Protein backbone atom coordinates (compact mmCIF):
# COMPACT_ATOMS: atom_id res chain seq x y z
CA UNK A 1 0.00 0.00 0.00
CA UNK A 2 1.17 3.52 -0.82
CA UNK A 3 2.61 5.42 2.15
CA UNK A 4 2.54 9.19 2.67
CA UNK A 5 5.22 10.59 4.97
CA UNK A 6 4.26 13.80 6.78
CA UNK A 7 7.07 16.21 7.52
CA UNK A 8 7.28 19.78 8.76
CA UNK A 9 6.85 21.62 5.45
CA UNK A 10 3.33 20.63 4.45
CA UNK A 11 1.89 18.11 2.03
CA UNK A 12 0.85 18.01 -1.63
CA UNK A 13 -2.54 17.71 -3.28
CA UNK A 14 -1.61 14.21 -4.43
CA UNK A 15 -0.85 13.28 -0.80
CA UNK A 16 -4.34 14.42 0.22
CA UNK A 17 -5.98 12.41 -2.56
CA UNK A 18 -3.91 9.34 -1.73
CA UNK A 19 -5.00 9.37 1.92
CA UNK A 20 -8.59 10.60 1.47
CA UNK A 21 -9.56 8.49 -1.53
CA UNK A 22 -6.83 5.89 -1.88
CA UNK A 23 -6.54 4.75 1.73
CA UNK A 24 -2.77 5.39 1.77
CA UNK A 25 -0.90 4.78 5.03
CA UNK A 26 0.44 7.76 6.93
CA UNK A 27 3.81 7.96 8.65
CA UNK A 28 5.51 10.77 10.58
CA UNK A 29 9.00 11.74 9.50
CA UNK A 30 11.82 11.85 12.05
CA UNK A 31 12.03 15.59 11.39
CA UNK A 32 8.36 16.01 12.29
CA UNK A 33 8.72 14.03 15.51
CA UNK A 34 11.69 16.20 16.53
CA UNK A 35 9.80 19.40 15.72
CA UNK A 36 6.79 18.21 17.70
CA UNK A 37 8.95 17.47 20.73
CA UNK A 38 10.74 20.83 20.55
CA UNK A 39 7.51 22.82 20.34
CA UNK A 40 6.03 20.81 23.18
CA UNK A 41 8.93 21.76 25.44
CA UNK A 42 8.13 25.43 24.78
CA UNK A 43 4.46 24.95 25.65
CA UNK A 44 5.24 23.08 28.86
CA UNK A 45 7.70 25.76 29.94
CA UNK A 46 5.07 28.45 29.40
CA UNK A 47 2.44 26.37 31.20
CA UNK A 48 4.66 26.30 34.27
CA UNK A 49 4.86 30.10 34.46
CA UNK A 50 2.37 32.19 36.46
CA UNK A 51 1.65 34.55 33.53
CA UNK A 52 -1.44 33.55 31.49
CA UNK A 53 -0.85 32.43 27.89
CA UNK A 54 -3.83 32.14 25.53
CA UNK A 55 -4.73 28.55 24.77
CA UNK A 56 -2.23 27.21 27.28
CA UNK A 57 -3.45 28.59 30.60
CA UNK A 58 -6.58 30.57 29.66
CA UNK A 59 -10.07 29.93 28.39
CA UNK A 60 -10.94 30.30 24.72
CA UNK A 61 -12.65 32.81 22.46
CA UNK A 62 -14.85 35.18 24.43
CA UNK A 63 -13.79 33.33 27.63
CA UNK A 64 -10.07 33.97 27.09
CA UNK A 65 -9.89 36.40 30.02
CA UNK A 66 -10.05 33.65 32.63
CA UNK A 67 -6.77 32.22 33.91
CA UNK A 68 -7.03 28.44 34.34
CA UNK A 69 -5.20 26.80 37.24
CA UNK A 70 -2.94 23.79 36.45
CA UNK A 71 -5.25 21.19 37.99
CA UNK A 72 -8.09 22.22 35.62
CA UNK A 73 -6.16 22.41 32.37
CA UNK A 74 -6.62 18.81 31.25
CA UNK A 75 -10.33 19.19 31.93
CA UNK A 76 -10.30 22.44 29.92
CA UNK A 77 -8.87 20.66 26.87
CA UNK A 78 -11.38 17.81 27.14
CA UNK A 79 -14.22 20.25 27.57
CA UNK A 80 -13.39 22.32 24.52
CA UNK A 81 -13.50 19.20 22.36
CA UNK A 82 -16.72 17.90 23.88
CA UNK A 83 -18.52 21.24 23.75
CA UNK A 84 -17.37 22.09 20.24
CA UNK A 85 -18.43 18.69 18.87
CA UNK A 86 -21.88 20.18 18.29
CA UNK A 87 -22.49 19.32 14.63
CA UNK A 88 -25.91 18.45 13.27
CA UNK A 89 -27.38 17.09 10.10
CA UNK A 90 -26.34 14.32 7.69
CA UNK A 91 -23.00 12.58 8.02
CA UNK A 92 -20.20 14.00 5.90
CA UNK A 93 -18.58 11.70 3.33
CA UNK A 94 -15.74 9.44 4.43
CA UNK A 95 -13.24 10.96 1.99
CA UNK A 96 -13.92 14.44 3.33
CA UNK A 97 -13.35 13.36 6.94
CA UNK A 98 -10.12 11.55 6.03
CA UNK A 99 -8.87 14.66 4.23
CA UNK A 100 -9.87 16.77 7.23
CA UNK A 101 -7.95 14.56 9.67
CA UNK A 102 -4.90 14.25 7.44
CA UNK A 103 -4.64 18.01 6.92
CA UNK A 104 -4.95 18.68 10.64
CA UNK A 105 -2.13 16.18 11.15
CA UNK A 106 -0.13 18.11 8.55
CA UNK A 107 -0.36 21.28 10.64
CA UNK A 108 0.31 19.44 13.89
CA UNK A 109 3.52 18.02 12.39
CA UNK A 110 4.74 21.49 11.41
CA UNK A 111 6.06 22.01 14.93
CA UNK A 112 4.03 25.19 15.38
CA UNK A 113 1.18 23.76 17.48
CA UNK A 114 2.80 22.44 20.66
CA UNK A 115 1.10 19.05 20.42
CA UNK A 116 2.98 16.03 21.78
CA UNK A 117 4.41 13.50 19.27
CA UNK A 118 2.22 10.79 20.79
CA UNK A 119 -0.94 12.71 19.87
CA UNK A 120 0.21 13.08 16.27
CA UNK A 121 1.06 9.39 16.10
CA UNK A 122 -2.41 8.48 17.37
CA UNK A 123 -3.95 10.61 14.63
CA UNK A 124 -1.91 8.66 12.07
CA UNK A 125 -2.87 5.35 13.71
CA UNK A 126 -6.58 6.16 13.44
CA UNK A 127 -6.23 7.02 9.75
CA UNK A 128 -4.24 3.85 9.12
CA UNK A 129 -6.84 1.72 10.91
CA UNK A 130 -9.55 3.02 8.58
CA UNK A 131 -11.49 4.56 11.48
CA UNK A 132 -13.49 7.58 10.35
CA UNK A 133 -15.09 9.92 12.91
CA UNK A 134 -18.75 10.78 12.37
CA UNK A 135 -18.80 14.42 11.24
CA UNK A 136 -22.01 16.29 10.54
CA UNK A 137 -22.96 18.66 7.73
CA UNK A 138 -23.54 21.74 9.88
CA UNK A 139 -21.32 23.27 12.54
CA UNK A 140 -18.58 25.24 10.80
CA UNK A 141 -18.61 28.96 10.04
CA UNK A 142 -15.15 28.72 8.50
CA UNK A 143 -13.50 30.94 11.07
CA UNK A 144 -11.36 29.77 13.96
CA UNK A 145 -11.23 26.91 11.51
CA UNK A 146 -13.77 24.20 10.83
CA UNK A 147 -14.48 23.97 14.55
CA UNK A 148 -17.32 21.46 14.91
CA UNK A 149 -16.06 19.07 12.20
CA UNK A 150 -12.55 19.04 13.68
CA UNK A 151 -13.98 18.64 17.18
CA UNK A 152 -15.81 15.47 16.17
CA UNK A 153 -12.46 14.13 14.89
CA UNK A 154 -10.72 15.10 18.13
CA UNK A 155 -13.50 13.41 20.09
CA UNK A 156 -12.65 10.12 18.37
CA UNK A 157 -9.01 10.67 19.34
CA UNK A 158 -10.19 10.79 22.95
CA UNK A 159 -12.17 7.57 22.50
CA UNK A 160 -15.52 9.34 22.70
CA UNK A 161 -18.43 9.87 20.33
CA UNK A 162 -19.19 7.73 17.28
CA UNK A 163 -17.02 6.66 14.38
CA UNK A 164 -17.24 4.46 11.31
CA UNK A 165 -15.10 1.35 11.18
CA UNK A 166 -13.29 0.12 8.08
CA UNK A 167 -16.32 -2.09 7.34
CA UNK A 168 -18.62 0.95 7.24
CA UNK A 169 -20.37 0.14 10.52
CA UNK A 170 -20.85 3.02 12.96
CA UNK A 171 -19.86 2.15 16.52
CA UNK A 172 -18.73 3.98 19.67
CA UNK A 173 -15.26 5.36 18.98
CA UNK A 174 -13.82 3.81 22.14
CA UNK A 175 -14.80 0.33 20.94
CA UNK A 176 -13.21 0.89 17.54
CA UNK A 177 -9.97 2.18 19.06
CA UNK A 178 -9.79 -0.80 21.39
CA UNK A 179 -10.45 -3.23 18.55
CA UNK A 180 -7.41 -1.83 16.73
CA UNK A 181 -5.16 -1.58 19.78
CA UNK A 182 -5.17 2.21 19.86
CA UNK A 183 -5.03 3.97 23.23
CA UNK A 184 -7.28 7.04 23.57
CA UNK A 185 -5.45 10.31 24.07
CA UNK A 186 -5.49 12.26 27.35
CA UNK A 187 -5.20 15.84 26.14
CA UNK A 188 -2.88 18.31 27.87
CA UNK A 189 -2.31 22.07 27.69
CA UNK A 190 -3.13 23.61 24.30
CA UNK A 191 -3.70 20.23 22.60
CA UNK A 192 -7.48 20.39 22.44
CA UNK A 193 -7.33 23.86 20.91
CA UNK A 194 -4.63 22.82 18.44
CA UNK A 195 -6.80 19.99 17.12
CA UNK A 196 -9.70 22.35 16.29
CA UNK A 197 -8.22 25.50 14.71
CA UNK A 198 -7.83 25.00 10.97
CA UNK A 199 -9.23 25.33 7.47
CA UNK A 200 -8.70 21.61 6.95
CA UNK A 201 -12.22 20.61 5.94
CA UNK A 202 -12.70 23.32 3.34
CA UNK A 203 -9.16 22.79 2.03
CA UNK A 204 -9.63 19.04 1.68
CA UNK A 205 -12.84 19.58 -0.27
CA UNK A 206 -11.10 22.16 -2.48
CA UNK A 207 -8.31 19.72 -3.33
CA UNK A 208 -10.77 16.97 -4.24
CA UNK A 209 -13.00 19.32 -6.24
CA UNK A 210 -9.99 20.47 -8.27
CA UNK A 211 -9.08 16.86 -9.05
CA UNK A 212 -12.64 16.13 -10.17
CA UNK A 213 -12.93 19.33 -12.20
CA UNK A 214 -9.66 18.63 -14.00
CA UNK A 215 -11.20 15.50 -15.53
CA UNK A 216 -14.59 17.14 -15.93
CA UNK A 217 -13.31 20.11 -17.93
CA UNK A 218 -11.55 17.72 -20.31
CA UNK A 219 -14.80 15.78 -20.63
CA UNK A 220 -16.68 19.00 -21.33
CA UNK A 221 -14.24 19.91 -24.11
CA UNK A 222 -14.92 16.49 -25.66
CA UNK A 223 -18.70 16.77 -25.46
CA UNK A 224 -18.58 20.32 -26.84
CA UNK A 225 -16.60 18.99 -29.81
CA UNK A 226 -19.12 16.17 -30.29
CA UNK A 227 -21.99 18.67 -30.29
CA UNK A 228 -20.18 20.92 -32.77
CA UNK A 229 -19.72 17.90 -35.00
CA UNK A 230 -23.35 16.77 -34.64
CA UNK A 231 -24.55 20.30 -35.53
CA UNK A 232 -22.35 20.37 -38.66
CA UNK A 233 -20.47 23.33 -37.22
CA UNK A 234 -17.12 24.70 -38.26
CA UNK A 235 -13.88 23.95 -36.46
CA UNK A 236 -12.20 26.99 -38.00
CA UNK A 237 -13.03 28.98 -34.85
CA UNK A 238 -10.69 26.67 -32.96
CA UNK A 239 -7.60 27.64 -34.95
CA UNK A 240 -4.62 28.33 -32.66
CA UNK A 241 -3.87 31.67 -34.32
CA UNK A 242 -7.31 32.97 -33.31
CA UNK A 243 -6.74 32.12 -29.67
CA UNK A 244 -3.17 33.41 -29.71
CA UNK A 245 -4.44 36.97 -30.17
CA UNK A 246 -6.47 36.70 -26.96
CA UNK A 247 -3.93 34.80 -24.91
CA UNK A 248 -5.91 33.47 -21.99
CA UNK A 249 -4.16 30.14 -21.30
CA UNK A 250 -7.28 28.13 -20.50
CA UNK A 251 -9.04 29.27 -23.65
CA UNK A 252 -6.16 28.07 -25.80
CA UNK A 253 -6.10 24.73 -24.02
CA UNK A 254 -9.84 24.12 -24.47
CA UNK A 255 -9.69 25.08 -28.15
CA UNK A 256 -6.75 22.75 -28.69
CA UNK A 257 -8.57 19.90 -26.95
CA UNK A 258 -11.65 20.38 -29.12
CA UNK A 259 -9.57 20.62 -32.29
CA UNK A 260 -7.79 17.38 -31.40
CA UNK A 261 -11.11 15.59 -30.93
CA UNK A 262 -12.46 16.89 -34.26
CA UNK A 263 -9.39 16.03 -36.34
CA UNK A 264 -10.40 14.01 -39.40
CA UNK A 265 -14.15 14.63 -39.11
CA UNK A 266 -16.34 14.63 -42.21
CA UNK A 267 -19.13 16.40 -40.32
CA UNK A 268 -17.41 19.73 -39.71
CA UNK A 269 -17.34 22.46 -42.31
CA UNK A 270 -20.87 21.96 -43.68
CA UNK A 271 -22.25 25.20 -42.28
CA UNK A 272 -22.47 26.62 -45.81
CA UNK A 273 -24.38 23.67 -47.30
CA UNK A 274 -28.18 23.45 -47.50
CA UNK A 275 -28.96 26.20 -44.99
CA UNK A 276 -25.97 28.57 -45.15
CA UNK A 277 -24.99 30.35 -41.93
CA UNK A 278 -22.12 32.70 -41.43
CA UNK A 279 -21.43 31.71 -37.82
CA UNK A 280 -22.32 29.03 -35.34
CA UNK A 281 -24.31 29.98 -32.24
CA UNK A 282 -22.42 31.26 -29.23
CA UNK A 283 -22.90 28.01 -27.28
CA UNK A 284 -20.90 26.26 -30.02
CA UNK A 285 -18.52 28.99 -31.17
CA UNK A 286 -17.63 30.32 -27.71
CA UNK A 287 -17.18 26.96 -25.98
CA UNK A 288 -13.40 27.46 -25.53
CA UNK A 289 -13.87 30.93 -24.12
CA UNK A 290 -16.26 29.76 -21.40
CA UNK A 291 -14.50 26.50 -20.54
CA UNK A 292 -11.16 28.27 -20.77
CA UNK A 293 -12.17 30.92 -18.25
CA UNK A 294 -13.13 28.10 -15.91
CA UNK A 295 -9.74 26.48 -16.44
CA UNK A 296 -7.99 29.74 -15.54
CA UNK A 297 -10.14 29.94 -12.42
CA UNK A 298 -8.92 26.47 -11.50
CA UNK A 299 -5.32 27.59 -11.97
CA UNK A 300 -5.83 30.37 -9.44
CA UNK A 301 -7.62 27.99 -7.06
CA UNK A 302 -4.68 25.55 -7.26
CA UNK A 303 -2.31 28.36 -6.32
CA UNK A 304 -4.40 29.10 -3.22
CA UNK A 305 -4.64 25.39 -2.36
CA UNK A 306 -0.88 24.89 -2.71
CA UNK A 307 -0.19 27.84 -0.41
CA UNK A 308 -2.62 26.47 2.14
CA UNK A 309 -1.15 22.97 1.89
CA UNK A 310 2.22 24.48 2.83
CA UNK A 311 0.75 26.41 5.77
CA UNK A 312 0.60 25.78 9.49
CA UNK A 313 -2.85 27.00 10.52
CA UNK A 314 -3.39 27.24 14.27
CA UNK A 315 -4.03 29.79 17.02
CA UNK A 316 -1.94 30.43 18.97
CA UNK A 317 1.19 29.24 17.18
CA UNK A 318 4.55 28.26 18.59
CA UNK A 319 7.37 30.20 16.92
CA UNK A 320 10.98 28.99 16.67
CA UNK A 321 12.18 31.73 19.04
CA UNK A 322 9.97 30.34 21.81
CA UNK A 323 7.08 32.79 21.55
CA UNK A 324 3.49 31.55 21.51
CA UNK A 325 1.51 34.17 19.59
CA UNK A 326 -2.15 34.67 18.79
CA UNK A 327 -2.96 35.29 15.12
CA UNK A 328 -5.76 35.23 12.57
CA UNK A 329 -4.37 32.67 10.12
CA UNK A 330 -7.30 30.34 10.77
CA UNK A 331 -9.65 32.64 8.85
CA UNK A 332 -10.94 30.79 5.80
CA UNK A 333 -11.35 33.75 3.41
CA UNK A 334 -8.62 32.75 0.90
CA UNK A 335 -10.05 29.26 0.52
CA UNK A 336 -13.69 30.34 0.66
CA UNK A 337 -13.29 32.82 -2.19
CA UNK A 338 -11.89 30.28 -4.64
CA UNK A 339 -14.46 27.65 -3.62
CA UNK A 340 -17.18 30.14 -4.55
CA UNK A 341 -15.36 31.21 -7.71
CA UNK A 342 -15.20 27.57 -8.87
CA UNK A 343 -18.93 27.16 -8.26
CA UNK A 344 -19.62 30.20 -10.44
CA UNK A 345 -17.41 28.88 -13.25
CA UNK A 346 -19.00 25.42 -12.99
CA UNK A 347 -22.49 26.92 -13.21
CA UNK A 348 -21.60 28.79 -16.38
CA UNK A 349 -20.05 25.70 -17.95
CA UNK A 350 -23.24 23.79 -17.12
CA UNK A 351 -25.32 26.58 -18.64
CA UNK A 352 -23.51 26.64 -22.00
CA UNK A 353 -23.51 22.83 -22.11
CA UNK A 354 -27.29 22.70 -21.70
CA UNK A 355 -27.76 25.25 -24.49
CA UNK A 356 -25.91 22.97 -26.93
CA UNK A 357 -28.08 20.03 -25.90
CA UNK A 358 -31.23 22.06 -26.44
CA UNK A 359 -29.98 23.04 -29.91
CA UNK A 360 -29.38 19.39 -30.80
CA UNK A 361 -33.00 18.60 -29.91
CA UNK A 362 -34.68 21.51 -31.73
CA UNK A 363 -35.42 20.64 -35.37
CA UNK A 364 -35.43 24.37 -36.25
CA UNK A 365 -31.84 24.79 -35.09
CA UNK A 366 -30.22 21.37 -35.45
CA UNK A 367 -29.67 21.50 -39.21
CA UNK A 368 -31.49 18.38 -40.24
CA UNK A 369 -31.70 16.25 -37.13
CA UNK A 370 -35.09 14.77 -36.14
CA UNK A 371 -37.11 16.54 -33.42
CA UNK A 372 -35.73 15.64 -29.97
CA UNK A 373 -33.56 13.05 -31.72
CA UNK A 374 -36.63 10.80 -31.61
CA UNK A 375 -36.95 7.60 -33.62
CA UNK A 376 -40.53 8.41 -34.71
CA UNK A 377 -41.29 11.94 -33.54
CA UNK A 378 -44.79 12.18 -32.14
CA UNK A 379 -44.97 8.51 -31.30
CA UNK A 380 -41.58 8.87 -29.59
CA UNK A 381 -40.57 11.79 -27.35
CA UNK A 382 -36.86 11.06 -27.77
CA UNK A 383 -34.64 13.07 -25.43
CA UNK A 384 -37.18 15.79 -24.65
CA UNK A 385 -37.25 15.11 -20.92
CA UNK A 386 -33.53 14.38 -20.70
CA UNK A 387 -33.12 18.06 -21.56
CA UNK A 388 -35.66 18.94 -18.84
CA UNK A 389 -33.48 17.07 -16.35
CA UNK A 390 -30.42 18.88 -17.62
CA UNK A 391 -32.22 22.23 -17.34
CA UNK A 392 -33.25 21.44 -13.74
CA UNK A 393 -29.63 20.66 -12.90
CA UNK A 394 -28.47 23.92 -14.50
CA UNK A 395 -31.04 25.87 -12.49
CA UNK A 396 -29.76 24.25 -9.31
CA UNK A 397 -26.19 25.09 -10.36
CA UNK A 398 -27.13 28.76 -10.58
CA UNK A 399 -28.47 28.68 -7.03
CA UNK A 400 -25.29 26.96 -5.85
CA UNK A 401 -23.25 29.72 -7.52
CA UNK A 402 -24.50 32.29 -5.00
CA UNK A 403 -21.34 32.93 -2.96
CA UNK A 404 -21.28 31.70 0.62
CA UNK A 405 -18.22 33.86 1.32
CA UNK A 406 -20.24 37.04 0.80
CA UNK A 407 -22.07 36.16 4.00
CA UNK A 408 -20.91 36.46 7.59
CA UNK A 409 -22.75 35.80 10.83
CA UNK A 410 -21.20 36.91 14.14
CA UNK A 411 -20.61 34.34 16.87
CA UNK A 412 -18.88 33.78 20.23
CA UNK A 413 -20.35 36.85 21.89
CA UNK A 414 -19.06 39.03 19.01
CA UNK A 415 -15.46 37.87 19.49
CA UNK A 416 -15.70 36.03 16.18
CA UNK A 417 -17.57 38.88 14.51
CA UNK A 418 -16.54 38.16 10.90
CA UNK A 419 -16.45 34.64 9.52
CA UNK A 420 -15.66 33.13 6.11
CA UNK A 421 -18.41 30.51 5.59
CA UNK A 422 -15.75 28.52 3.74
CA UNK A 423 -17.11 25.15 4.87
CA UNK A 424 -20.48 26.05 3.37
CA UNK A 425 -18.78 27.15 0.14
CA UNK A 426 -17.02 23.79 -0.02
CA UNK A 427 -20.16 21.79 0.65
CA UNK A 428 -22.10 23.48 -2.14
CA UNK A 429 -19.17 23.14 -4.54
CA UNK A 430 -19.23 19.37 -4.03
CA UNK A 431 -22.89 19.37 -5.06
CA UNK A 432 -22.10 21.62 -8.01
CA UNK A 433 -19.38 19.25 -9.23
CA UNK A 434 -21.80 16.31 -8.98
CA UNK A 435 -24.44 18.21 -10.94
CA UNK A 436 -22.01 19.39 -13.60
CA UNK A 437 -20.98 15.79 -14.17
CA UNK A 438 -24.60 14.89 -14.85
CA UNK A 439 -25.04 17.88 -17.18
CA UNK A 440 -21.98 16.90 -19.24
CA UNK A 441 -23.20 13.29 -19.29
CA UNK A 442 -26.53 14.36 -20.81
CA UNK A 443 -24.73 16.32 -23.53
CA UNK A 444 -22.63 13.24 -24.23
CA UNK A 445 -25.79 11.14 -24.49
CA UNK A 446 -27.47 13.57 -26.89
CA UNK A 447 -24.40 14.37 -29.02
CA UNK A 448 -23.40 10.75 -29.59
CA UNK A 449 -26.96 9.89 -30.62
CA UNK A 450 -27.06 12.90 -32.96
CA UNK A 451 -23.77 11.95 -34.62
CA UNK A 452 -25.05 8.42 -35.25
CA UNK A 453 -28.15 9.90 -36.89
CA UNK A 454 -25.95 11.74 -39.43
CA UNK A 455 -25.99 8.90 -41.96
CA UNK A 456 -23.42 9.06 -44.73
CA UNK A 457 -20.93 11.30 -42.91
CA UNK A 458 -18.02 9.81 -40.96
CA UNK A 459 -17.24 11.38 -37.58
CA UNK A 460 -13.72 12.05 -36.38
CA UNK A 461 -11.70 9.02 -35.21
CA UNK A 462 -11.73 10.39 -31.65
CA UNK A 463 -15.51 10.76 -31.81
CA UNK A 464 -15.83 7.21 -33.04
CA UNK A 465 -13.68 6.03 -30.12
CA UNK A 466 -15.85 7.97 -27.65
CA UNK A 467 -19.06 6.55 -29.09
CA UNK A 468 -17.75 2.98 -29.13
CA UNK A 469 -16.55 3.19 -25.52
CA UNK A 470 -19.82 4.77 -24.38
CA UNK A 471 -21.87 2.06 -26.07
CA UNK A 472 -19.68 -0.64 -24.51
CA UNK A 473 -20.32 0.97 -21.12
CA UNK A 474 -24.08 0.71 -21.52
CA UNK A 475 -24.78 4.19 -22.90
CA UNK A 476 -27.33 3.17 -25.52
CA UNK A 477 -27.62 4.75 -28.97
CA UNK A 478 -30.57 5.79 -31.18
CA UNK A 479 -33.82 3.85 -31.20
CA UNK A 480 -37.44 3.88 -30.06
CA UNK A 481 -38.33 5.32 -26.68
CA UNK A 482 -37.25 3.28 -23.68
CA UNK A 483 -36.81 3.71 -19.94
CA UNK A 484 -34.33 6.59 -20.11
CA UNK A 485 -33.08 6.95 -16.55
CA UNK A 486 -30.75 3.90 -16.67
CA UNK A 487 -29.20 5.19 -19.90
CA UNK A 488 -28.51 8.56 -18.31
CA UNK A 489 -27.09 6.86 -15.22
CA UNK A 490 -24.72 4.89 -17.45
CA UNK A 491 -23.62 8.12 -19.16
CA UNK A 492 -23.07 9.72 -15.76
CA UNK A 493 -20.91 6.82 -14.57
CA UNK A 494 -18.96 6.92 -17.84
CA UNK A 495 -18.11 10.61 -17.44
CA UNK A 496 -17.68 10.50 -13.64
CA UNK A 497 -15.15 7.69 -13.86
CA UNK A 498 -13.02 9.57 -16.40
CA UNK A 499 -13.76 6.96 -19.06
CA UNK A 500 -14.71 9.50 -21.73
CA UNK A 501 -11.26 11.07 -21.49
CA UNK A 502 -9.66 7.63 -21.43
CA UNK A 503 -11.54 6.69 -24.60
CA UNK A 504 -10.34 9.58 -26.75
CA UNK A 505 -6.77 10.09 -25.55
CA UNK A 506 -5.34 7.08 -27.42
CA UNK A 507 -6.48 8.92 -30.57
CA UNK A 508 -5.88 12.57 -29.63
CA UNK A 509 -2.90 12.16 -27.34
CA UNK A 510 -3.07 13.47 -23.76
CA UNK A 511 -5.59 16.29 -23.35
CA UNK A 512 -4.41 19.27 -21.33
Secondary structure, DSSP 8 states (H G I E B T S, - for coil): --EEEE-SS---HHHHHHHHTT--EEEE-HHHHHHHHHHHHHHHHHHTSSS--TTTSB--GGGTTSB--GGGHHHHHHHHHHHH---EEEE--HHHHHHHHHHHHHHHTTT-S---HHHHHHHHHHHHTT-EE--EEE---SSSSSHHHHHHHHHHHTT-SEEE-TTS-EEEHHHHHHHTT-------TTHHHHTT-S-HHHHHHHHHHHHHHHHHHHHHHHHHHHHHHHTT--SGGG-HHHHHTS--HHHHHHHHHHHHHHTT-SSTT-TTSTT--SS--HHHHTHHHHHHHHHHHHHHHHHHHHHHHT----SSEE-TTS-EE---TT--HHHHHHHHHHHHHHHHHHHHHHHHHHHHH-TTTTTS--GGG-SSBTTB-TTHHHHHHHHHHHHHHHHHTS-STT----BTTTTB-----HHHHHHHHHHHHHHHHHHHHHHHHHHHHHHHTSTT----HHHHHHHHHHHHTT---S-S----HHHHHHHHHHHHTTHHHHHHHHHH----
